[in-house]
């Protein structure tokens, strides 16, 4: 293993060196920093040209300049890492240090959501191939896949920000909208559940009725002005989480599985008020972690207490139910500050922003409130995250569907069914794990590409991340800044391929790495 890792690291260094050499020279030969002086009428034009040539070393051939730049990168081995200065005389490292957290905050959130929902929906469509749900999601994913991101972003700004902020002036939902939305919700839920034609229409009616009641309540109480789940909403969501986790791990027919999952859901409901003491105005991330620690510990404890046999199975049920079921408690606490945030002078009753990463006009006491500052960050994240998620979601749906369909047609799946294993066991324990093999490379490389930023999305929503830094470097002929972004993304890309190879051995024990 050590020899394999050493060989791969050596290859990675060679690849990054070759790619950076080509990128540097291609950018240097294709750009002309002196072109801005072509139509200049400045009296000191000649001096400015000479100063630019001197500062950017334009009198030195690009291949030689590359090794001069590379010397600063190699100097990082003894703690003197240097990427040079940008055209604005700011160290490239400082610019990247400010841009990377912005990109991570924006794109990783979107990618995590796209992976979770995309793979889940894709595998459900594969399991229920040629069903109504499969046809609808196939159409929906192809539609999203074909949409340009800038158009989706502009639509979101118009309908989910501008018009929603206008709606908050009188947040009453018209009866026609309630009816149409309820029917759409019913059709979507019926597509998930499937069944006979009679069952399909019965689910549509039940789900539509439920949605209609909820929307009518939301409209009558003007819930959007002071949102929150409350103990009943948190308990309901914890119960739904338990149902999903139990079905995936043991199936709802398992009595001990039901005891573990529903027991954790009950514990979360009982802990709703006690946990509020950990979420005061002067709380921090540590308080949120403490909330999760309490619920997860109790969840695992319930899983251990349920059975002395196969405890790990019930511990997993307790862990995942507690983990998923705790999110509504934390989100409910953020929502509790929504009215204070919306009514502040800095927001002026228009809480969904269309530009920027944060509201700089918030009062100091509001910024010191963990929940208000966190809510501000979350609201600025909503639109760009949703835009990126919708586009990425479509790709993951298609990839995961195709991968699982290929696995389900293999001989060992038919053998597992012939042995009498339940369909849930065949799919979850045998099918999905092997279907993740081709997805592993895609997932790891997507995460590596995240640091490169989302150039178009960041531009539409005025986020100063890596994408905009890269765009600025090309537009201003800023070679040092361009190479700073390139060397980071190139290094992460080759590292991602290495990690993917190692993960293959984890996902599939049949794969062994040669020494």
N, C-alpha and C positions, 0 to 999 in steps of 0.2 A: 504493500500500500504506500509506504514512504517513497519507494522508487517511482511509483506511478505518479504520485503527487509532484515529485521533483521534476519529472519529465514534462508534466502538463504545465507547471509554472514556468519552466523554461520556454516552452512553446508559446505560452501566453505573452511572455515578454517580447519574443521575436515578432509575434503578430501585431502587438500594440506599437512596437517600434516601426515596423514596416508601414502600418496604416497611418501613423502620425506623420511619418516622413512624406508619404504621398499627399496627405491632406494639406500639410503645411505648404508644400511646393505648388500644388494645384491652386490653392487659395492665393498664394503670393504672386504667381504668374498671371492669374485671371483678374486680379484687382489692381487698381491704379490709384493710390492715395493722393497723387498729385493732380488728378482730374478736376478736383474742386477748384483749382487755381486757374483753370482754362479760360474762364470768362471773368476772372477777378480784375477789378480796377484799382485795387489797393496800391498806394505808392510804394509800400515796402513788400511788394509781391515777391521780388527776387529773394529778399531775406527770409520770408515765410517758406518759400520753396526749399531754400538751403537748410532752414531749421528742421523742416519735416524730413528731408533726406537724412540729416544727421541723427535726429531722434529715432527714426524708424530704421536706420541703417540700410537705406534703399540703394546705397552704392555698393553693398555687399551682395553677392549672388545668393538667391534663396536657399540653396543646399547648405551653404556655409552658415547662413543665419539660423537655419534649423538646428544645427549642432550647438550654436551659441545659446539658443532657447532651451535645448535639451539639457545643457549643463546645469541649468537651474532646477530642472526636474530631478536629475540624478543627485543633486546636492541634498535632496530630501533624505537621502540615506544617512547623512550625518547631521540632520536637523536643520538644514539651511534651505528648505524648500522654497522655490521662487518661480512664479509663472510670468514674471515681468509686469510691466505697467500697461494699462489700457491707453487709448488715445486721449482720454481725459486725465491722464496722469494719476489714476487711482490704481493701486495694486489689484491685479486680477483676482488674487485669492480673496480679497475683501468683497469684491463684487459677487463672486460665486458663493461666498459664505452667507451673504444676504439672500441670494436667489434660491439656493438649494432648499432651505426650510420651507419657502413659499411653494415650490414645486411639490415637495414631499407632502405637504399639508393638502394640496389640491388634488394631485393626481393619484396618490396612493389610496385616498378615501374612495375615489371613483372606481379605481381598479378592484379594490376589495369587494365593493358592492357588485360590480359587474361579474366578477368571478363567482361569488356566492350565488347570485340569482341566475346568472347565465348557465353555469354548470348544472344547477338544480333543475331549471326549466328544461334544458337540453336533454338531460337524462330522463326526465318524466316523458318528454315527447318521444324518446326512443323506446321506452317501455310501452307506451301507448301509441305505437306506430299506426299511421293512417286513421287515427281517431279524429273527432272534431277538434279536440284540443291541439293535436299535432298539426292539422291544417292551419288553424288560426295562428299558432305560434310560428310556424314556418313562414306564413305570409307576413306576420308582424316583424320577424327578425330580418327577412330580406328587405322589407320596407326601410327599417332603421339602418341597415347596412348600406343602403344606397343613398341615404340622405347626407348632404354636406354638413359638416359640424357647425360652420358659421351660420347656416340657415336655421338649424335647430337652436343654436344659442340665441339668435335674434328672436325667434318665436317664444322661447322661454322668458326672455326679458319682457316681451310685450304682454303675454298672458299670465305668467306666474309672478310677475313683479308689478308692472305698471297697473294692469287691470285688477289684480288681487288687492293692491294697496287702495285702489278706488273702491273696491267692494267692501273693505273694512270700514268705510264711512257709514255703511248701513248693512251689516252682515246678515241679511235675511236671504235665504235661498228660495228662489221661485219654485212653485209647485211643479211646473213642467220640468225644471232641471232635476228636481228630486226624483220624479218618475223615470226620466230617461237614464239618469245615473244609476238608479236602483236596478233597472232592467239590465244595463250593461254589466253591473256587478254580478247579478244573478247568472248571466250567460257565462261570464268568466269562471265563476265558482263551479257551475255545472260542467264546464269544459274540463276542469281539474278532476272532478269526481267521476265523470263518465256514467256508465250503466245503461240500462235499457232506455227506450224512448220515454216511457212513463216516468222512470226515475229521473231522467234528464230534466223534464219539464217540472217535476216536483221540486227538484233542487233549485231550479230557476225561481220558482214561486217563493220558496222559503228564504233563499238568499236575498231576493229582491225585497221581500217584506222586511227582513232584518235591516237591510241598508236603508230602506225608506223610513223606518222608525228612528234609526240613528241620525239620519240627515234632518228629519223633522225636529228631533230633540236639539240638535246642534243649531238649527235655524231659530227655534223658539227661544232658546236660552242665550243666543248670541255668543256661543261658545268661543268663536274665533277671537273675541276681544279679551277673554281671560281663559285661555285653554288649560287643560290638565286632564290627566287620566283619573286621578283619585284612587281610592282603595279598590273600588269596584272595577275600574278599568284595568288596573295593575293585576288584580286577581284573575280577571278574564283572560288577559294576555298570557299570564303565567300558566293558566290551564291549557290554552292553545299550544303553548310551547311544550308542555308536558305531553300532550297528545301526539305532536309531531315527533318528538324525541323517542317516545315509547314505540311508535309505529316503525321508526327506522331501525331501532336497536333490537327489540325483542318481538315487536308486533303487539297489537292491543289485546290479543288473546292471552298474553302472559299475565297471570294474576299478580305475581311479584313485581313484574315490570310496572303494572298499574299502581301498585302500592308505592313504589319508589318515585315514579313521576308525579303522581297526584299528591303524594306526601310532601314533596318539595314545593309544589305549587301552593299547597295550603300553608307551608312554612313561610313562603314569600309574602302571602297575604297577611299573615300574623305579624311579620316583621316590618310591615309598611310604616307604621308609626314609630316604632323604636329606631328604625334606621334614619329617620328624619333628624335625630340628634347629631348624626355624623355629617349632615349636609347643611351646616349653618352658612351665613353670608361670608364668613372669613375662611371658608373651607378651601381646599386645594386638591390637586390631583391625588395626593395621598389619601384624602378622605374618600374619594371615589373608589380607589383601590381597596380601601378598608371595607367599604360596603360590599364590593364583590367578594372579598376574602371571607366575610361573615356568611354570606348566602352560599357560596361554593363549599365552604367547610361544612355547613349544615347539610347541604345537598349530598356531599360525599358520605357524611355520617349516616344519613337516612339510607343511602344505598348499601352501606355496610350492615346496617341493622335489619334490612329486609330479609337477607338470606345468608346462610353460612356457606352455601354452595354457589359457585360462579359469581363471587362477590364483585369481580371486576366489571361484569356486565351491568350490574345494578349501580355500581359506583359511577360508571359512565353515564347512565341515565340521570343520576342525581347531579353529576357535574354539569352536563350540558343543559339540563332543565334549569338549574340554578343560574348558570351563566347567561343563558338567553333571557330568562325571566327577570333578571335584575336590571336589564337595560331600561324597561319601562319605568322603573322606580327613579333611575337617574334622569331620564328624559323628562319625567313628570316634574322633577325639581327644577330643571331648566325652564320648562314651560310656566312654572309658577311665577317667574320673573318677567314673563312676556309683557304683561300690561304695564309694569313699571318702565320697561325698556321702550315700549311703543309710545308712551305718553311723555317721554323725556323731550326736552327742547332739541336735542341733537338728532332725534329720529322724526319727531313731528308727525306721528301717526302714520308713517309710511315705512314699515319695518323691513320689507323685503328690498334689499339694495340691488342695484344693477351694475355698479362699478366698484372697484377697489377691494382691498383685503380686510379692512376694518374701518370703523367709524372713528375718525380722529377727533370728533367734536364731543365725545362723551365726557361727562364730568369726571374728575379724578376719583371721587367716591364711588362712582359707578364702575370704573375700571378696576378698582380694588375689590369689588364684589365678584367673586369667582364665577358665579352663575350668570351675572349680567354680561361680563366680558366673554365668557364661554358662549353665551347665547348670541352675542354679536358676531363672534367668529363663525358659529354654525350657520347663521343666516346669510353671511357673505359667501359661505361655501355652497349653499343649496343649489343655486342656478348653474355655476360652472361644473359642479360635481354631477348634477343630473344630466347635463349635456354630454359629458364624457362617458357617463355610465350607460346612457341609452345607446350610444354608438358602439361601445365595447361589448355591451350585453349581447348584441346581435351576433357578433363573431363567436363568443363563447357558447351560445346556444347551438350554432351550427357545428362547431368543433366537437362539443361533448356529445351531441346527438349521433353524429357519424361514428365517433369512437366507440360508444356503447353498442350501437347497432352491429358494428363489426365483431365485437366481443361476444354478443349474444348469439351469434351464428356459429360459434366455435364448438368443437366436439366436447370439450370438458364441461361446457354449460349444459349440453344435452345429457351428459353422463350424470351431472349433479341432479338434474330433474328426474332422471330415471331412477336414481337412488332414493327418491321420495322426499328430498329436501323441499321445504316450502319455497314458493316463488320469491318471497321477500328475502330469504336466506341466499337463494341463488343469485339474485340481483345485487343485493347490498354487499355480501361477503365475497362473492366470486366475480360477479360482472363488473361492478363499479371500480373495484381496486385495480383490475387489469385495464379498464378503460382509461384510468388516469395516467397510464404510461405515456401515450403520445401527447397527452395534455401537459405533462410535466415540463417538457421543453418550452412549450408555448407560454406557460405561466411564468417560468423563471425568466425567460427573455423579455417578457412584457414588463416585469418588475425592473429589469435592468434598463429598459428603454424609458422608464418613468422619469429618471433623473434628467433626461433630455428635455423634459417639459412638453407642454401642449401649446405650440406656437399660436395657433389660430384662436383657441379658447382663451388663452391668457390675454391675447390682444383684444378680443371682444369685451371681456370683463375687466380689462385694465389691471391685470395681475402682473407684478414684476417678478416672474419666475425665470427658470432656466431657458424656457422657450423664447421669451422676449429678449433675454440677454444674448442668445444665439442670433436672433434676428437682428438685433442692434449691432452685433459684431460684424455681420455680413454687410449690413447697410452702410456702416461707417468705415469699412475696410480696416477693421481693428483685428489684426492678425493674432496678437497675443490673447485677446479675449476669445476669439474664435477657437484657438488651440486649447485654451483652458476648458471650454465646454467639451471640445472633442475628446481630449485625453481622459476626462472623467467618464464620458459615455462609452468610449471604446474600451476602457479598462473594465467597466461594469459588464459590458456585453460579453467579453471573453470569460470573465469570472462567472457569469450566469451560465454559460455553456458547461463550464467545469462543475458547477453545483448541480446542474441537471444530470450530468453523468453519474455523480455520486448518488443523487436521489433515485435514479433507476435501480440501483442496488438495494435501496430501502423499500421501494414500492414492489419490486419483483425480486424475491430472494434467489431466483434462478440465475440472475445476472451476477457474474463475478468479475472482478477487476484483475487483470494480469499484473504480476509483480515485475 
